[in-house]
Amino acid sequence: MSKEKYFVTSGDAMMLYATLGNSYTVRLRLRLDSPVDKDAMRKAIDKTSARYPYLCVTLRKNDSEIYYEQNDKPVALINSLERITLNSPETNDHIWAVCYEDCDFCLDFYHGISDGTGINYLLATLLYYYFSELYGSIDSRGIRTLEDPIRKEEIIDPLDEMPVIDLKSLPAQPSVSAVNMMKSCCLNPAEGKGLHLKIKIPEQSFIPFTKAHDASPGVMVSVFIARAVEKICKGHTEPLIGRYIVNARPMLGKPDTYHNCLSSVTLHYDERVRKMPLETQCTVYRGKVFVQSDEDRVRRSMGISGSVGKMINGLPTLEDKIRTSMKLSEDLYNSSTYFVSYVGKWKFPQLGEHIKEFWTVTPARSFPVAEIAAVNGTIFVSMLQPFSEHILYDAFIEELKTNSVVFYECGSEPITIANININNQ
């Protein structure tokens, strides 16, 4: 009996084809308030899998493309926090899996099929069923459960529905090379997939501070990183450019899709901004986020992204798709000094009260990335970097100290995101 196939959508195409060789997986690592109960977690995974059949797939390839194939095997539950390989026998050929050890719980998933917002829908369902097994009735409002029908709005990629733009008619964009810390400071590469440095900041300390400076947590972290890089890379001649990742679903009127649906805000830290006091810098950055997150502007940007995805999917061979996607991604990465991503505050307090830590771990490319999560009154900042020195981390900590922000250092560890195997047809 043939299995149902799902083809790569316009919104996922570049992310998927550009990262095939880079293991672009994400690990959401949570520390719960009690050791993980294996039997309860197994039941929760099975119920969650039934609610998200469109995420229970195997990634396959042939000479012309990547596609997904329905996977009816159970999603893996692994009693270890070591690096795993998704889409392999170890994980029953699934593109997501759950790992655990004592109170630590990890959800590993492949970024080529979904982004942080999309996978958080699944995470909320998983934790809902898990805590329901342990504690009984849990408020399910806003959480997708088996009682809710699967709606087409979850499955449709909004970029597939956007009109095709003639990419050749767009004005050519000048090539920009941003300051790169690895090169500018002659830093040593970290082993493996990079280094993860962790900081906890109580909301009661940080939120009043950010509001007083006309900022949000994501904007403030972006400003602090820019200030830190400026102090480290003194005399740099390339522009210092940050990228703040934005969830584009609200602007497209498609809040429910699981597909990658991300836009980015470009944050230049130029000489004019450098001379400003912190509060003014925050106002400038927040203004940039506001302007570049305008609905019409995001729709235009996402329309271009969708057309790029359609172009990639239309290329004749798998090699063509990979080469084109990697070139486009390299142009973006070369013009970036750092990335900041914040999916927003955890929306389910009854689940959140059992979450003691929440770290988002992504690959460290050629530049540092700050991933931010907020749950149970605490902001968790994951500093993910490709170099072994703590030079940026130390400068960021100094910004917190200088501005009297309460924080707790939580150590460092190697990035242990999953590998991913691509199965042949």
C-alpha positions as CSV (number, residue, x, y, z in Angstrom):
1,M,0.0,0.0,0.0
2,S,1.5,3.3,-1.1
3,K,2.0,6.0,1.5
4,E,0.7,9.5,1.1
5,K,3.3,12.0,-0.1
6,Y,3.6,15.7,0.8
7,F,5.6,18.0,-1.4
8,V,7.8,20.9,-0.2
9,T,5.9,24.2,0.0
10,S,7.0,27.6,-1.1
11,G,7.5,28.8,2.4
12,D,9.7,25.8,3.4
13,A,11.7,25.4,0.1
14,M,14.7,27.6,0.7
15,M,15.0,26.7,4.4
16,L,14.9,23.0,3.5
17,Y,17.2,22.9,0.5
18,A,19.7,25.4,1.9
19,T,20.2,23.4,5.1
20,L,20.3,19.8,4.0
21,G,24.0,19.5,4.7
22,N,24.0,21.7,7.9
23,S,21.7,19.7,10.1
24,Y,19.4,22.6,10.7
25,T,17.5,21.1,13.6
26,V,16.3,22.8,16.7
27,R,16.2,21.5,20.3
28,L,13.7,22.9,22.8
29,R,15.2,21.9,26.1
30,L,13.0,22.2,29.1
31,R,13.6,21.4,32.8
32,L,10.4,20.3,34.4
33,D,9.5,20.4,38.1
34,S,9.7,16.6,38.5
35,P,11.5,13.7,36.7
36,V,9.9,12.7,33.4
37,D,7.5,9.9,33.7
38,K,8.2,7.6,30.8
39,D,4.8,6.0,30.6
40,A,2.9,9.3,30.8
41,M,5.2,10.8,28.2
42,R,4.7,7.8,25.9
43,K,0.9,8.3,26.1
44,A,1.3,12.0,25.5
45,I,3.5,11.5,22.4
46,D,1.0,9.1,20.9
47,K,-1.9,11.4,21.4
48,T,0.1,14.4,20.1
49,S,1.1,12.4,17.0
50,A,-2.5,11.6,16.3
51,R,-3.4,15.3,16.5
52,Y,-0.5,16.3,14.1
53,P,-0.5,13.6,11.4
54,Y,1.0,16.2,9.0
55,L,4.1,16.4,11.1
56,C,4.5,12.6,11.3
57,V,6.5,12.1,8.2
58,T,9.7,10.8,6.8
59,L,12.0,13.0,4.7
60,R,12.9,11.4,1.4
61,K,14.8,12.5,-1.7
62,N,15.2,11.5,-5.4
63,D,17.2,13.0,-8.2
64,S,14.9,16.0,-8.6
65,E,13.5,16.9,-5.2
66,I,12.9,16.4,-1.5
67,Y,9.5,15.2,-0.4
68,Y,7.7,13.9,2.7
69,E,6.1,10.5,3.1
70,Q,3.5,9.6,5.7
71,N,5.1,7.7,8.7
72,D,2.8,5.6,10.8
73,K,5.6,4.4,13.2
74,P,5.5,5.7,16.8
75,V,7.5,8.9,17.4
76,A,10.6,8.0,19.3
77,L,11.0,8.6,23.1
78,I,14.7,8.3,24.0
79,N,16.1,8.2,27.5
80,S,19.2,10.2,26.8
81,L,20.1,13.9,26.1
82,E,22.9,13.0,23.7
83,R,22.8,14.1,20.1
84,I,20.3,12.0,18.1
85,T,19.8,11.6,14.4
86,L,16.3,12.5,13.1
87,N,14.8,10.7,10.0
88,S,16.8,7.6,10.9
89,P,16.1,4.2,12.4
90,E,17.1,5.7,15.8
91,T,14.0,7.9,15.6
92,N,11.8,5.6,13.6
93,D,12.5,7.8,10.6
94,H,10.5,10.7,12.0
95,I,11.6,14.4,11.7
96,W,10.8,15.0,15.4
97,A,11.5,13.1,18.6
98,V,11.5,13.5,22.4
99,C,14.5,12.9,24.6
100,Y,14.6,13.0,28.4
101,E,16.8,12.4,31.4
102,D,15.7,13.0,35.0
103,C,13.8,16.3,34.9
104,D,15.2,17.4,31.5
105,F,12.9,17.1,28.5
106,C,13.9,17.9,24.9
107,L,11.8,18.2,21.8
108,D,14.1,17.9,18.7
109,F,12.7,18.8,15.3
110,Y,13.7,19.6,11.8
111,H,13.5,23.3,10.9
112,G,12.9,22.6,7.3
113,I,9.3,21.7,8.0
114,S,8.4,24.2,10.7
115,D,9.6,27.2,12.7
116,G,9.5,27.9,16.4
117,T,6.0,29.2,16.4
118,G,4.7,26.2,14.4
119,I,6.4,23.7,16.6
120,N,5.2,25.4,19.8
121,Y,1.7,24.4,18.8
122,L,2.9,20.8,19.0
123,L,4.8,21.4,22.2
124,A,1.7,22.8,23.9
125,T,-0.3,19.8,22.9
126,L,2.4,17.4,24.1
127,L,2.7,19.1,27.5
128,Y,-1.0,19.3,27.8
129,Y,-1.4,15.5,27.5
130,Y,1.6,14.8,29.6
131,F,0.6,17.0,32.5
132,S,-3.0,15.7,32.2
133,E,-1.7,12.2,32.7
134,L,0.1,13.3,35.9
135,Y,-2.2,15.9,37.4
136,G,-5.7,15.4,35.9
137,S,-7.7,18.2,34.4
138,I,-5.8,20.9,32.6
139,D,-7.2,24.0,30.9
140,S,-7.1,23.3,27.1
141,R,-8.1,26.7,25.9
142,G,-5.9,27.7,23.0
143,I,-4.3,24.2,22.8
144,R,-4.9,21.9,19.9
145,T,-6.3,18.6,21.2
146,L,-7.8,15.5,19.7
147,E,-11.2,17.0,20.4
148,D,-10.5,19.8,17.9
149,P,-10.8,19.0,14.1
150,I,-7.7,19.5,12.0
151,R,-8.4,22.6,10.0
152,K,-7.0,23.4,6.6
153,E,-5.6,26.7,8.0
154,E,-3.1,24.6,10.0
155,I,-1.9,22.8,6.9
156,I,-1.9,25.4,4.1
157,D,1.3,27.3,3.5
158,P,0.2,31.0,3.1
159,L,3.2,31.6,0.7
160,D,1.7,29.0,-1.7
161,E,-1.3,31.2,-2.0
162,M,0.5,34.5,-2.7
163,P,0.7,35.7,-6.3
164,V,3.9,35.0,-8.2
165,I,6.2,38.0,-8.5
166,D,8.6,38.3,-11.5
167,L,11.9,38.2,-9.6
168,K,13.8,39.5,-12.6
169,S,11.8,42.7,-12.5
170,L,13.0,43.5,-8.9
171,P,15.9,46.0,-8.6
172,A,19.2,44.3,-8.0
173,Q,20.3,44.4,-4.3
174,P,23.8,45.5,-3.6
175,S,26.0,42.9,-2.0
176,V,26.8,43.7,1.6
177,S,29.3,42.1,3.9
178,A,28.7,42.8,7.6
179,V,31.3,42.7,10.3
180,N,31.9,39.1,11.2
181,M,33.3,38.4,14.7
182,M,35.1,35.3,13.8
183,K,37.1,37.1,11.2
184,S,37.4,40.5,12.8
185,C,38.6,39.2,16.1
186,C,40.5,36.1,14.8
187,L,38.4,33.9,17.1
188,N,38.9,30.1,17.4
189,P,36.0,27.9,16.1
190,A,34.2,26.0,18.8
191,E,34.1,22.2,18.5
192,G,31.2,20.4,16.9
193,K,28.1,22.5,16.2
194,G,29.1,25.4,18.4
195,L,28.8,26.6,22.0
196,H,25.6,27.3,24.0
197,L,25.9,29.9,26.9
198,K,22.9,30.3,29.1
199,I,21.5,33.3,31.0
200,K,18.3,33.6,33.1
201,I,16.7,37.0,33.7
202,P,13.8,37.5,36.1
203,E,10.9,39.2,34.3
204,Q,10.3,41.4,37.3
205,S,13.8,42.9,36.7
206,F,13.9,43.0,32.9
207,I,10.4,44.0,31.8
208,P,10.2,47.3,33.8
209,F,13.7,48.1,32.6
210,T,12.9,47.5,28.9
211,K,9.6,49.5,29.2
212,A,11.5,52.4,30.8
213,H,13.8,52.4,27.8
214,D,11.0,52.1,25.2
215,A,12.0,48.6,24.3
216,S,10.7,45.0,24.3
217,P,12.8,42.0,25.5
218,G,13.8,41.1,22.0
219,V,14.7,44.7,21.1
220,M,16.7,45.2,24.3
221,V,18.8,42.0,23.7
222,S,19.4,43.2,20.1
223,V,20.7,46.5,21.3
224,F,22.9,45.0,24.0
225,I,24.4,42.6,21.5
226,A,25.1,45.4,19.1
227,R,26.7,47.5,21.8
228,A,28.8,44.4,22.9
229,V,30.0,43.7,19.3
230,E,30.9,47.4,18.8
231,K,33.1,47.3,21.9
232,I,34.8,44.1,20.8
233,C,35.3,44.8,17.1
234,K,36.7,48.3,17.5
235,G,37.7,50.0,14.3
236,H,35.7,47.6,12.1
237,T,35.1,48.9,8.6
238,E,32.2,46.6,7.6
239,P,28.7,47.6,8.8
240,L,27.4,46.1,12.0
241,I,24.0,44.5,11.1
242,G,21.7,42.6,13.3
243,R,18.7,40.6,12.2
244,Y,15.6,40.4,14.4
245,I,13.4,37.5,13.4
246,V,9.6,38.2,13.2
247,N,6.7,35.9,13.0
248,A,4.9,36.9,9.8
249,R,1.7,34.9,10.5
250,P,-0.3,37.8,11.9
251,M,0.6,40.1,9.0
252,L,-0.5,37.5,6.5
253,G,-3.7,36.8,8.4
254,K,-2.7,33.1,8.8
255,P,-2.0,32.6,12.5
256,D,-2.5,28.8,12.4
257,T,-0.1,27.5,9.8
258,Y,2.7,25.1,10.9
259,H,5.0,26.0,8.0
260,N,8.0,28.2,8.2
261,C,6.6,31.8,8.1
262,L,9.3,34.1,9.2
263,S,10.4,37.6,8.2
264,S,13.3,39.6,9.5
265,V,14.0,43.1,10.6
266,T,17.4,44.7,9.6
267,L,19.0,46.6,12.5
268,H,22.0,48.8,11.5
269,Y,24.2,49.9,14.3
270,D,25.9,52.7,12.5
271,E,27.9,55.7,13.8
272,R,24.8,57.8,14.4
273,V,23.2,55.1,16.5
274,R,26.5,54.3,18.3
275,K,26.7,57.9,19.6
276,M,23.1,57.8,21.1
277,P,22.3,57.0,24.7
278,L,20.8,53.6,25.4
279,E,17.2,54.8,25.6
280,T,17.5,56.5,22.2
281,Q,19.1,53.5,20.7
282,C,16.2,51.4,21.9
283,T,13.7,53.8,20.5
284,V,15.5,53.7,17.1
285,Y,15.6,49.9,17.1
286,R,11.9,49.6,18.2
287,G,11.0,52.1,15.4
288,K,12.8,49.9,12.9
289,V,11.0,46.8,14.1
290,F,7.6,48.7,13.9
291,V,8.2,50.0,10.4
292,Q,9.6,46.8,9.0
293,S,6.8,44.8,10.6
294,D,4.2,46.8,8.9
295,E,1.6,44.5,7.3
296,D,2.0,45.8,3.7
297,R,5.7,45.7,4.0
298,V,5.8,42.1,5.4
299,R,3.2,40.9,2.8
300,R,5.5,42.3,0.0
301,S,8.5,40.7,1.6
302,M,6.8,37.4,2.1
303,G,5.4,37.5,-1.5
304,I,9.0,37.7,-2.7
305,S,10.0,34.9,-0.4
306,G,7.1,32.8,-1.7
307,S,8.1,33.5,-5.3
308,V,11.7,32.5,-4.5
309,G,10.3,29.3,-3.0
310,K,8.3,28.6,-6.1
311,M,11.3,29.3,-8.3
312,I,13.4,26.8,-6.2
313,N,10.7,24.1,-6.4
314,G,10.6,24.6,-10.2
315,L,14.3,23.9,-10.7
316,P,14.8,20.6,-12.5
317,T,17.3,18.7,-10.3
318,L,17.9,18.3,-6.6
319,E,21.4,19.6,-7.1
320,D,20.0,22.8,-8.7
321,K,17.6,23.3,-5.8
322,I,20.4,22.9,-3.2
323,R,22.9,25.1,-5.0
324,T,20.5,28.0,-5.5
325,S,19.1,27.9,-2.0
326,M,22.6,27.8,-0.4
327,K,23.7,30.8,-2.5
328,L,20.7,32.8,-1.4
329,S,21.2,31.9,2.2
330,E,24.9,32.7,2.1
331,D,24.1,36.2,0.8
332,L,21.8,36.7,3.9
333,Y,24.4,35.3,6.3
334,N,27.3,37.3,4.9
335,S,25.3,40.4,5.5
336,S,24.5,39.6,9.1
337,T,26.6,40.2,12.2
338,Y,24.1,38.4,14.6
339,F,20.5,37.1,14.8
340,V,18.0,37.5,17.6
341,S,14.8,35.4,17.8
342,Y,12.1,35.6,20.4
343,V,8.9,33.6,19.9
344,G,7.1,35.5,22.7
345,K,6.0,34.7,26.2
346,W,4.6,31.2,26.9
347,K,0.8,31.5,26.6
348,F,-0.3,28.6,28.8
349,P,0.3,29.4,32.5
350,Q,-1.1,26.1,33.9
351,L,1.5,24.2,31.8
352,G,4.2,26.9,32.5
353,E,4.0,26.5,36.2
354,H,5.7,23.1,35.8
355,I,8.5,24.4,33.5
356,K,11.5,25.6,35.4
357,E,13.8,26.2,32.4
358,F,13.2,26.7,28.7
359,W,16.2,26.9,26.4
360,T,16.0,27.1,22.6
361,V,19.0,25.6,20.9
362,T,19.8,26.2,17.2
363,P,22.9,25.8,15.0
364,A,25.7,28.4,15.4
365,R,26.4,29.4,11.8
366,S,29.2,31.8,11.1
367,F,27.8,34.4,13.5
368,P,26.2,34.4,17.0
369,V,22.5,33.8,17.5
370,A,20.4,34.8,20.6
371,E,17.3,32.7,21.1
372,I,14.9,34.0,23.8
373,A,12.1,32.2,25.6
374,A,9.9,33.5,28.5
375,V,8.0,31.2,30.8
376,N,7.0,31.2,34.5
377,G,8.3,34.6,35.3
378,T,11.7,34.1,33.8
379,I,13.4,35.1,30.5
380,F,15.8,32.5,29.1
381,V,18.5,33.8,26.8
382,S,20.5,31.2,24.8
383,M,23.7,32.6,23.3
384,L,24.7,30.3,20.5
385,Q,28.0,31.0,18.9
386,P,30.5,29.4,16.5
387,F,33.6,30.4,18.4
388,S,35.1,29.0,21.6
389,E,35.9,32.3,23.3
390,H,33.4,33.9,25.7
391,I,34.2,37.4,24.5
392,L,30.7,38.3,23.3
393,Y,29.0,36.6,26.3
394,D,31.3,38.5,28.7
395,A,30.5,41.8,26.9
396,F,26.8,41.1,27.0
397,I,27.0,40.3,30.7
398,E,28.8,43.6,31.2
399,E,25.8,45.4,29.6
400,L,23.5,43.7,32.0
401,K,25.7,44.7,35.0
402,T,26.2,48.3,33.8
403,N,22.4,48.7,33.6
404,S,21.7,47.0,36.9
405,V,19.7,44.2,35.3
406,V,19.4,41.2,37.6
407,F,20.5,38.0,35.9
408,Y,21.8,34.5,36.7
409,E,24.6,32.8,34.7
410,C,23.7,29.2,33.9
411,G,26.9,27.9,32.4
412,S,27.9,26.7,29.0
413,E,27.7,23.5,27.0
414,P,28.3,22.2,23.5
415,I,25.4,22.6,21.1
416,T,23.7,19.1,21.0
417,I,21.1,19.6,18.3
418,A,20.2,16.6,16.3
419,N,21.7,15.4,13.1
420,I,19.3,14.6,10.3
421,N,19.5,11.8,7.7
422,I,18.0,12.2,4.3
423,N,16.6,8.9,3.0
424,N,16.7,7.9,-0.6
425,Q,13.5,7.1,-2.4
